[in-house]
Amino acid sequence: MEAGDGRLKTYIDGFDRILEGGIPKGHIVLVAGTPGTMKSSVSYYMLYNHAVESGITSVYVTLEQGRESLLRQMEKMGMDVERVKDNLHVLDLAIIRKRLKEVAGGTSWLHVFKTYIANLKQNLDFSLLVIDSMEVLETMAEIRNRRTDLFYLFEWLRDLGVTVLLISESSSERLIEGKFDEGYLSDGIITLKMQLIRDVEMQRRIRCVKMRETNHDPSYYSLLYNNGRFQVTRVISE
């Protein structure tokens, strides 16, 4: 579902209010955090709910976790994969390699990857794209001049005319410190982290660090998942 001002809901209860209705269409948003913070689940959840609620077509590219493994994980979280199979397309690196025989012919992997995604855009006319993860994409693309190469990568993503979630394994603190070019190039940064509370209990937290065109609350919120729904609440005091 789109908000009235051209925003795309995250479907995280309480979080869209913080974002003035959701993520502005066409934004490139980093979803960053350490392992176990549910970056992939939150990103897939957004695509899943848009497919269910309004039939929006999306593509989830997983370059690290296998497609079947990812889908089993989402099924266990209560998301019916079969229900959205015509609108939510999940591709993994193995599938891409099989379909892109040019990779073995000397063409750069990144060029072929871009061509493949552009062809998918033409054929599927998808509106949402998730790339999981940024670090694996950089490795596969053999990026050497990081600042320049990332600039052109982000320009290419913008030219697709879709809303993009780029999953990153960078910790929220490192991104916030401004040591990474993708933080400057992105239109938004949503970070997730695990917070130790009461000595033995861990709590997932989510924060919108940056979102262009949005007057957002930059505070951390507790991220909960119950009965098939993500929601945020005010942070429980340590």
Steps between C-alpha positions, in 0.01 A plus 500: 500500500618850413454789735334806352830680444664223300650302786526125535404354837745278685199331666689508830228611741597837647807547281315648202369774726861581587577521125203727426324215323787288367798510266475755215469328163823480304726522805807282547501392864773316689370242746805451719591293801702211633396134446183391678331840499233386248605723210396242240174424679401866529579561133315192374209584731457837330496343154268222615240735641502723193440189288213387724334837553531662157659251261820705462770304317842478661832319466716372787857418395683290759870470426588322821218282633350244265152567360340192654657568837371856498148393405492232772602766750218728390247216511598429861428866577146455373534645151329286235755483219259330261250783542736761352694290248369698203599838643801438723791352306797364698825440313828376637853504366477142372194584289663813363814309404301236316314762300798717422740290297678818390676505838733229376567691181706782645226758557525655845266346757361839600418592139317172450322536834378847402384371163308218664325730750418750223345220294296390802378856542387505139329161521350517851469876548579457870474794741710373792849347495698348786870415461635277777774584564707805409822336611454191281407718203823696545703180521342349190542826308866523604459867586843663528444877494224486756393862507471533122356153439235537769400839363429349158330198657259726688438707187412182312261395778328839486461470124298181552218716634417268790526509879810310614593341833872425524576264786836564665686305768662821625429584860278798560774679691749479212249633250394782728863601549505576126784267403310341213423664166169316467373694801543826311370364170184342638173686547429324826664289769307264726714324757428196715693378800495260793502674836592328828255581778470373856837319472365189325223612263550619141259737327481584130485868422436704186580860415457726198830687488430679173206537263498777245175692452387381844475663840567179692567406859866385526449311827553127547182293541457143617423270205257218576354220288178335613225312316646576159541874555797726570441792731702760686458625854681754711827360631470313827730658758815303576 
